[in-house]
Amino acid sequence: MKTILIVSHVAPWPATHGNEIRLQRLILWLRSRHHRIVLTLTQPHFDADQLSLIRSYVDRLEVASPRHPLLSFRSRVDRCKDFLRKVLPLSSHSTPSGAGAMHDLADQLCPIYVTTLVQRIAEQESINLLLAYYAFTIRAFAGLPSNIQLLCDTVEVFSMPRYAESGALIEPVLSFSPDEEKAFLRRCDVVIGIQAEEASYLRRLLPGREVITVGIDSDLPLSTVFPSRVSQMIGIIGSDNLANREGLALFLDQSWPMIHAQCPESRLCIAGKLGLTLRDNDQHALPDGVTTLGWIPDLSHFYRDLRLVVNPVVRGTGLKIKSVEALAHGRPLVAYPVGLEGITSSSELPWIEVADSTAMSVACIALLQDPARCDAMAEAARSYAQQSLGADHVYGPLVAFLP
């Protein structure tokens, strides 16, 4: 059994945001291949119940803090190793020099004591592979032997122009120069892009560096149950980040009134933290036909009665996990171009790409009024999921780099 040391500033359980879901799915896949997972969280702000849940899925969990016991214990051997690291650098994974906004954020998300903690863990464990979750955590591996391969799952690529355009939707605003991002990522042996466009950018940014594309898999239902042909239920699900809230507000203001006017029996169900936020803020102002749900442990219960799914996000980056989930559950998807980024084409498209809110309305109305077309797109979605969203397909590019 090989041991993989993962460092992350986000927790994979319980997963409510896209980056948490991605890390969770990746860990589950690695465990399925019988790898031993040592997870280090760089932030201490997790309660006991959450940490207990995480420990049930990983082999070892460490949460970094200035008072961590491993930071206070330094044997004579440790002190000798520290001295040797200073005079004889052992690693090519050193922290990039210089200053800048990306370094400042890394100081917050991955403080310097995390590097010391990771060194202590490596002294206790026989580590076969290092995985940085986000570029910010690469610095945690400074001082480790260079013969241990270091991979970085970028998750998001912060120096792409379109990230700067979407920066105002992300808290805090994260838009860094290519030189800053390159300084972090060039310390890695392998860089992972979450979708093809970002991987292509990373190859241009890091010529000669190994860059692979690894998306996200999804649990595929053993059988897909389609709703009744008389169903006119539309679903939206997501976290309550600014991009999702902006997209939902646009949909409710400009698209939903037209849809509900043309299809009076239509209903809109908004789930996840996005639904909770809407319910808490606008319970008395919800439009006709709109209901909200909170976090749903079993997504099949949410998708079961939906005729189609809308991803109303108009700006953003990365791979839209809610779009992937809709297709995995065999539901037609209507989305703006950004909601389909990272989803490869198929011969029979299970989605409709729209350019504006009017086109969004027209597409939803057309599907609600044409049950046969809706069923055909649902079948195409199920076929697409079976071919493209299974773990073997998604993580295939990563297999060659595992110990």
N, C-alpha and C positions, 0 to 999 in steps of 0.2 A: 504494500500500500504506500503510495507516494503522498508526500505532504505539500500542500499549497498554502502559502501565507498570503492572505488578502488584507489589504489596508483600505479602509473606506471611512468617509465622514458621514455617510448615511447608513441607517440600519435597515436590513432586508426584511424584518418581521416586526409588527404587521405591516404589510406593504400597501400604501394608499396612493403614493405618487409614482410616476413612471420610472424614475431612477431607482426607487426602492424595489419595484416589481422586477426590473431588469436584473438587479443584483441577486434577488431571491431566485429567479429562474436559473441564473448562471450557477449559483451554488447548488441548487437541486440537481442540475445536470452533471456537475462535477462529482457530486456524491453518488449519482447513479453509475458513474464510471469507477467507483471505489477509490476515489481520492480522499485523503484525509484533509479536512479544512480547518485551518487556524485563522480566525478572523480577529483583526484588531480594529476597533472603532476609535477614531481620533478625537471624538467629542464625548464628554461625560454626561450629557443631558438626556439620559434614558432611565425610566423607572425600573424597579425590581421585576415587575411582572413582564415587561418587555424583554429585559435581559434574560429572564428565565425561558421565555419563548424562543429567543434566538439560540440559546444554549441547547435546546432540544433538536436543533437542526445542524449544528456545527460541532466539530470535535473539541475545539478549544476556543474560548472567547476571552479577549482581553479588552478592557475599556481604558483608554489612556487618560491619565490625569496627573498633575504634578505630584500627587501623593500616592501614586501606585507603588505597591511594595517592591516591585522589581527595580524601581528607580532608586530606592534608598539602600539596596543591598549591593555592595561592590566588593567582591573578594579580591585577594591579592592577584589572582589570575586575571580577573576583570580589569584591574588597574594596569597590569602589564599589557593586556590586549589594547586598552585605550591608548596607551603610550605608543604601541607599535602602529596603530591606525594613524597616529599623527605624523610619525616619521616615515612610515612605509605604507602609503595608501593601498588598500586592498581592493578597492572597488572602482568600477567605471560608472557606478550609479550615484555619484556624488551630487550634492545639491548645486544647481546652477548658480553662478555668481551674478552679482548685479542687483539692481533694485527696480521696482516698478509696481504697477497695480496688481499684477498677477502674483508677485512675490508677497505683497502685503496681504492679499486674501489667503495665500497659502499659509502665512504666519497665523492667521485666525483658524483656518480649517484643519491644519496639520502642524501644530506647534512643534518647536524644536525637540521637546522632551519625547515626542512620539518616536523620533529617530532612535533615541537611547533605548526606549522600551522595545522597539523592534529588534535592536541589537541583542538585548537580553533574551528575548524570545528565541532568536536564532541560535543563541548559545545553548539553549535547552532542547531545541528541536532539530531534527535532521530535515532541513527544508530542501525541497526539490524544485520549487517554482515560486516566483514572486509575482503578485498581481496587484498593481495599483489601480484603484477604482477612482477615476478622474485624475487628471494630470497633477492636481494639487498634492496628491499623496505620494508622488514619486520620491520626494525628499525623504520620506520615512525609511527608504532603503539605503540611504547613504552609509558607507562603511561596511556593507555586507560583501562577501566574496564575489568577484565578478564572474565566477564560473557558474553562479546560479542565475538562470535566465530570468530577466525582468520583462513582464508584459504590462502594458497600460491599456485599460479599457477607457477610452476617452469619454464615452457617453455623450458629451457635447464638445463641439469644437468652437472655441471662443473667439478665434481671430478671423473667422469667415465673415465676409462683408454682411451677409444676411443676418448673422448673429447680432452685429451692431445695430442693424435696423430693428431687430426685435428686442433689443436690450431693455427698453423701457418697460417691457412686460415681465421682466424677471427680477426678483428680489434676492440679493442686491443686483444692481446692473453689472453684468459681467461681459465686458468687451475689451479684449486685450490685443496687443500688436502681434503680428506673426513672429517677430523676433523673440518676444517673451514666451509665446507658446512653444516655439521651436526649442528654446533653451531648456525647457522642462522635458519635452518629449524625446529629444535626441539622446537622453540618458537611458532610454529603453532599448531592449533588443527587438521587441515586437510591439507595434502600435495597432490598436483595434479601433476601427471606425464602426459606428452603429448602423450606417447605411452607406450606399455606394457613392453618393455625391460627396459626403464628408470624407470617406476613405480616399477618393480621388484627390481631394484638396490636400489631405495629409501626405500623400505620395509626392505632390509638388513641393510641399513644405519641407519634407524630409527625404531628399533624394538619396537613394541607396539604402534607406531603412526599410525593414520588412513591415508592410502595412496590410492588414487583412480586414475583411468586412464580416462582422458578426452581428446579426440582428437580434430579434427576440423571438423565442418560441412561445407557443400557447398550448394549454391543455385542449386537446381536441375531443369533443364529446363522442362517445362510442356510437351514438346515433343522434341525428339532428331532427328535432321535432319542430315542424313548421306550424305557425299559428293558423287559425281559421282564415279562410279567404275573406271573411267579412271583417276581420280585424283591421283597424285603422290606427294602431298604436305606433307612435314614433318614439325612439329612445335616444337620449343623450346622457353620457356618463363621463365623469372626469374628476380630477382634483380641483381645488379652488384656487389654482394659481391665476395670475393676472391675465395670461393669454386665454385661458378657458373662460374666465368671467367676461372678458371683452367679447369673445366669440358668441357666448350665450346671450349677452345683452343685445348684440346685433341681430341674432336670430329671433329673439322674442319681440324686438321692436319692428323689424322689417320683413321677416319671412313668415313667422307664425301667423300673424293676422290674415295674410293672403291664403295660407294653407287652410286655416280653420274656416274661413269664409267659403272657400270652394268645396271643402270636405267637412261639413258640420259635425259629422260623427267622429272626426279625428281626435286623437288624444296624444298628449306629449308627456312623457315620463322622464324626469331629470333625476339622475341617481349619483351616488358618491358624495364626496365632500362638496362638490359643486351644487348638488341638490340641497344639502344641509345649509350651505351659505345662503342660497336663494330663499329657502324657507324661513331662515332666521331673520333675514333682512327685509323680505318683501312678502311675507305671508298674506297680508291683506290686499296686496296689489297683484297677485298672480293672475295672468290672463285666463280667460275661459278655456277649459279643456286641459289645463296644465296641472300636473301633480308632481310632488317631489318625494324622493326616497333618500335615505342616508347610505352609509357604507353597507355593502351587500357581501356577506361571506361567500355565498355560492352564486356566481354570476349567471349560471344557467337559469336560475329563477328569474333574473331580470330579463334575459334575452328571450325567454320562452314565449311571451305574448307579443313581442315586437314584430311589426311588419317590416320595418326598416330602421336603420340607425343613421343619425346625423352626427358628423364631426364639424362643429361650426367654427373651429379655430381658423383665423385668417392670417396669423403671424406666429412664428415659432421656429424651433430647430429640432434636429434629431429625428427619431422615429416615433410616430404617434401610436402609442401602445393601445389606445382605445380603438383606433382603426383596425389594428391587428386582431384585437379581441372580437370585434364585430364580425369580421370575416371568419374567424375561427369558430364562431357560433352559427355560421351559415346565415348571416343576415345581409341583405343589400345595404350598401353604404353610399351616402351622399356627402361629399366633402369638397372643400376648396383645395387648390393644388398643394398647399402646405400640409394638409391633413393626409395626403397620399404619398408624401416623400418617403423614400425607402421601401415602398411596396412595389415590387416588380410587376410588369405587365403580364397578363395571361391572354389566351386566345379569346375566351369569353369573359369580358370584364364584369366582375361582381360589384362594381362601384360606378357612380356617376360623378365626374369632376365638374364643378360649377365655378363660374368666374365672379359672380356677385350674388347679392341677397335675393334679387328677383329670380335669377336662374336657380337658386337654391329652392325657392318656393315652387317654381314650375316643375322641377325634377321630383320633389316630394309628392306633389299633387298627381303627377303622371303615374307614379308607382302606386299610390293609394287607389287610383282609379283603374288600374290594370293589374288585377291579381295574377293573371297568367305570366306577365312579364316579371312581376315580383317573385313568383315561384321559380322562374328560370334563373333569375339573378341569385336567388338563395342557393340553388343547386350549384351554380358557378362558384359562389363563395365557399361552399363546402368542398368542392373539388380543388379550388385554389389552396385552401387551408391544408388539405391532406398532402398536397404536393410541395408546399413552400413554408409551412409554419410548424412542421414537426421538428423535434429536437435534433434528429440526425442531420437534417438538411441545414438548419440554422447554424449549428455549432460545428459543422463539418470542417470549415476552414481553420478552426482552432485545434483540431485533433493533432495535427502534425507537430504542434509546439508543446504538447503536454508531455510530462515525464513518463 
